[in-house]
Amino acid sequence: MRADAECLILEDEPQRLDALCQVITGAGLWPVGARSAAQAISLLEARAGLVPPVMAIVDRDMTKAPDQTRTSTEVLQHLYRHMPECLVIVYSGNIDTVEARAEITRAHPRALLHDKHGAGNQDLLERVRTIVSRSVGDICVRDGQVFHQTAIPCAACEGSDRGVRHWVAVSLVMSYEGAVTLRTETMARAARRFRDWLAEHHSQVELLALGGNKYQLRIIPQRRKAAG
């Protein structure tokens, strides 16, 4: 069961895009780069039924993009409307003004802000790692995989494949307490395999099918009490 969790990166400068791809790779996600908003929206539309990103890093200023037909605001709006479970970071300069923050919030109310001039790539890497290293009950995301607490990789078992490296599992953990929409039967099968994996590991966490192609993790009430 493997399909790497992906991160969309919208950045109009090639060198900075390459640097951001390295940041995302270092956090255990698979980078999908776009140099224009039009390209980013096309990628999102194409990947919606395949592997939608679990995270997106969006540069607000796209003045150097080779295609000026769409804007970064439209990308944020698309993500909010069609992929609300995708975690979004607006990585840009000049985002500390009231006007910039208001524009970003209108396009994507849940977007996080990160000043590309005030903080370097190492700061961004640490922030991304913190965001994707989510723990729920006795499972956690580490380096793009979901592990049970008895199988968290360590120096003695580096390279172990005992976790679940699949974007569906990663997205469900990262979206804990919220629902994830899985639009295709292939995605639903991946969710069911993750459900079976949780049961095989006697996890405190179970997967609920909410109807309408929506799925959500919860800590099993009896085990929540026992763990406490």
C-alpha positions as CSV (number, residue, x, y, z in Angstrom):
1,M,0.0,0.0,0.0
2,R,2.0,3.0,-1.2
3,A,1.2,6.3,-2.9
4,D,3.3,9.2,-1.6
5,A,1.7,12.1,0.0
6,E,2.2,15.1,-2.3
7,C,2.7,18.9,-1.8
8,L,1.8,21.4,-4.5
9,I,4.3,24.2,-4.8
10,L,3.4,27.3,-6.7
11,E,6.5,29.5,-7.2
12,D,7.4,31.5,-10.3
13,E,11.2,31.7,-9.8
14,P,12.9,28.4,-11.0
15,Q,15.7,28.5,-8.5
16,R,13.4,29.1,-5.5
17,L,11.0,26.4,-6.8
18,D,13.9,23.9,-6.8
19,A,14.8,25.0,-3.3
20,L,11.2,24.6,-2.1
21,C,11.1,21.1,-3.7
22,Q,14.1,20.2,-1.6
23,V,12.4,21.5,1.5
24,I,9.3,19.4,0.9
25,T,11.4,16.3,0.1
26,G,13.2,16.8,3.4
27,A,9.8,16.7,5.1
28,G,9.0,13.3,3.6
29,L,6.4,14.6,1.0
30,W,6.6,14.4,-2.8
31,P,6.8,17.9,-4.4
32,V,4.7,18.8,-7.4
33,G,5.9,22.1,-8.8
34,A,4.1,24.8,-10.8
35,R,5.6,28.1,-12.1
36,S,2.2,29.7,-12.9
37,A,-1.2,29.8,-11.3
38,A,-2.7,28.4,-14.5
39,Q,-0.4,25.4,-14.4
40,A,-1.2,24.9,-10.7
41,I,-5.0,24.8,-11.3
42,S,-4.5,22.4,-14.2
43,L,-2.5,20.1,-12.0
44,L,-5.1,20.3,-9.2
45,E,-7.9,19.5,-11.6
46,A,-6.0,16.6,-13.1
47,R,-4.9,15.1,-9.8
48,A,-8.3,15.5,-8.0
49,G,-9.3,11.9,-9.0
50,L,-5.7,10.5,-8.6
51,V,-3.5,11.9,-5.8
52,P,-4.7,15.3,-4.5
53,P,-2.1,17.1,-2.5
54,V,-2.2,16.9,1.3
55,M,-0.4,20.3,1.4
56,A,0.1,23.3,-0.8
57,I,2.7,26.1,-0.6
58,V,1.5,29.1,-2.6
59,D,3.6,32.2,-3.6
60,R,1.2,35.2,-3.7
61,D,3.3,37.3,-6.0
62,M,3.4,35.6,-9.5
63,T,4.8,38.6,-11.5
64,K,7.5,36.4,-13.0
65,A,5.2,33.5,-14.0
66,P,5.5,32.6,-17.7
67,D,1.6,32.5,-17.9
68,Q,-0.3,35.4,-16.4
69,T,-3.8,34.2,-17.3
70,R,-4.7,33.1,-13.7
71,T,-3.7,34.4,-10.3
72,S,-2.5,32.9,-7.0
73,T,-5.8,34.1,-5.5
74,E,-7.6,31.8,-7.8
75,V,-5.4,28.9,-6.7
76,L,-6.3,29.6,-3.1
77,Q,-10.0,29.8,-4.0
78,H,-9.8,26.5,-5.9
79,L,-8.1,24.7,-3.0
80,Y,-10.6,26.1,-0.4
81,R,-13.6,25.1,-2.6
82,H,-12.5,21.8,-3.9
83,M,-9.8,20.5,-1.5
84,P,-10.7,21.9,1.9
85,E,-8.7,19.2,3.7
86,C,-5.5,20.3,2.0
87,L,-3.3,22.3,4.3
88,V,-2.2,25.6,2.7
89,I,0.8,27.8,3.4
90,V,1.0,31.2,1.6
91,Y,4.8,31.6,1.3
92,S,5.5,35.1,0.1
93,G,7.0,38.4,0.8
94,N,5.1,41.5,1.8
95,I,2.3,39.5,3.6
96,D,2.3,41.6,6.8
97,T,0.1,44.4,5.5
98,V,-3.6,44.5,6.4
99,E,-4.6,44.5,2.7
100,A,-2.5,41.4,1.9
101,R,-3.8,39.4,4.9
102,A,-7.4,40.4,4.1
103,E,-7.0,39.3,0.5
104,I,-5.5,35.9,1.5
105,T,-8.2,35.3,4.1
106,R,-11.0,36.1,1.6
107,A,-9.5,33.5,-0.8
108,H,-8.7,30.8,1.8
109,P,-9.8,31.5,5.4
110,R,-7.7,28.7,6.8
111,A,-4.4,29.5,4.9
112,L,-1.3,29.8,7.1
113,L,1.2,32.6,6.3
114,H,4.9,32.4,6.1
115,D,7.2,35.4,5.1
116,K,9.7,34.2,2.6
117,H,12.0,37.3,3.2
118,G,11.7,37.2,7.0
119,A,12.3,33.5,7.4
120,G,14.6,31.2,5.5
121,N,14.0,27.8,3.9
122,Q,15.2,26.1,7.1
123,D,12.4,27.8,9.1
124,L,9.9,26.7,6.5
125,L,11.2,23.1,6.6
126,E,10.8,23.0,10.4
127,R,7.3,24.4,10.1
128,V,6.3,21.9,7.4
129,R,7.8,19.1,9.5
130,T,5.8,20.2,12.5
131,I,2.6,20.4,10.5
132,V,2.9,17.0,8.9
133,S,4.2,15.3,12.1
134,R,0.8,14.8,13.6
135,S,-0.1,12.3,16.3
136,V,-3.5,10.9,16.9
137,G,-3.9,8.4,19.7
138,D,-1.3,5.7,19.2
139,I,-0.5,6.6,15.5
140,C,1.5,9.4,14.0
141,V,2.8,10.8,10.7
142,R,6.6,10.7,10.3
143,D,8.5,11.4,7.1
144,G,5.4,11.0,4.9
145,Q,4.3,7.7,6.5
146,V,1.8,6.7,9.2
147,F,3.2,4.6,12.0
148,H,1.8,2.8,15.0
149,Q,3.6,3.7,18.2
150,T,5.1,0.2,18.4
151,A,6.6,0.6,14.9
152,I,8.0,4.2,14.9
153,P,11.3,4.0,13.0
154,C,14.5,4.5,15.0
155,A,18.3,4.2,14.3
156,A,18.2,0.5,14.7
157,C,15.4,0.0,12.1
158,E,16.1,2.8,9.7
159,G,14.5,2.1,6.3
160,S,11.8,0.0,7.9
161,D,8.6,-0.3,5.8
162,R,6.3,-1.1,8.7
163,G,4.4,2.1,8.3
164,V,1.7,3.1,5.7
165,R,3.1,5.3,3.0
166,H,-0.1,6.4,1.3
167,W,-1.5,9.9,0.9
168,V,-5.0,8.7,2.1
169,A,-3.7,7.6,5.4
170,V,-1.5,10.7,5.8
171,S,-4.4,13.0,4.9
172,L,-6.7,11.3,7.4
173,V,-4.2,11.7,10.2
174,M,-3.4,15.3,9.3
175,S,-7.1,16.1,9.1
176,Y,-8.0,14.5,12.4
177,E,-11.3,15.9,13.8
178,G,-12.3,16.9,10.3
179,A,-13.5,14.8,7.4
180,V,-11.6,13.9,4.2
181,T,-13.5,13.5,1.0
182,L,-12.4,10.5,-1.1
183,R,-13.9,10.9,-4.5
184,T,-13.1,7.6,-6.2
185,E,-13.4,3.9,-5.5
186,T,-9.6,3.6,-5.6
187,M,-9.3,6.1,-2.8
188,A,-12.1,4.4,-0.8
189,R,-10.2,1.1,-1.2
190,A,-7.1,2.7,0.2
191,A,-9.1,3.9,3.1
192,R,-10.5,0.5,3.8
193,R,-7.0,-1.0,3.7
194,F,-5.9,1.6,6.2
195,R,-8.9,0.7,8.4
196,D,-7.8,-2.9,8.3
197,W,-4.2,-1.9,9.1
198,L,-5.4,0.0,12.2
199,A,-7.4,-3.1,13.3
200,E,-4.4,-5.4,12.7
201,H,-2.3,-3.2,15.0
202,H,-5.0,-3.0,17.6
203,S,-4.9,0.7,17.4
204,Q,-6.8,3.1,19.6
205,V,-7.9,4.8,16.4
206,E,-10.6,3.7,14.0
207,L,-11.8,4.9,10.6
208,L,-15.4,6.0,10.2
209,A,-17.3,6.2,6.9
210,L,-19.6,9.2,7.2
211,G,-21.4,8.8,3.9
212,G,-21.1,11.1,1.0
213,N,-17.6,9.9,0.3
214,K,-16.4,11.4,3.6
215,Y,-14.2,9.6,6.1
216,Q,-12.9,10.5,9.5
217,L,-10.6,9.1,12.2
218,R,-11.6,8.9,15.8
219,I,-10.1,7.5,18.9
220,I,-12.3,4.6,20.1
221,P,-14.1,5.8,23.2
222,Q,-13.2,2.8,25.5
223,R,-9.6,2.9,24.4
224,R,-9.5,6.7,24.9
225,K,-10.5,6.1,28.5
226,A,-8.0,3.3,29.0
227,A,-5.2,5.4,27.5
228,G,-6.1,8.2,29.9
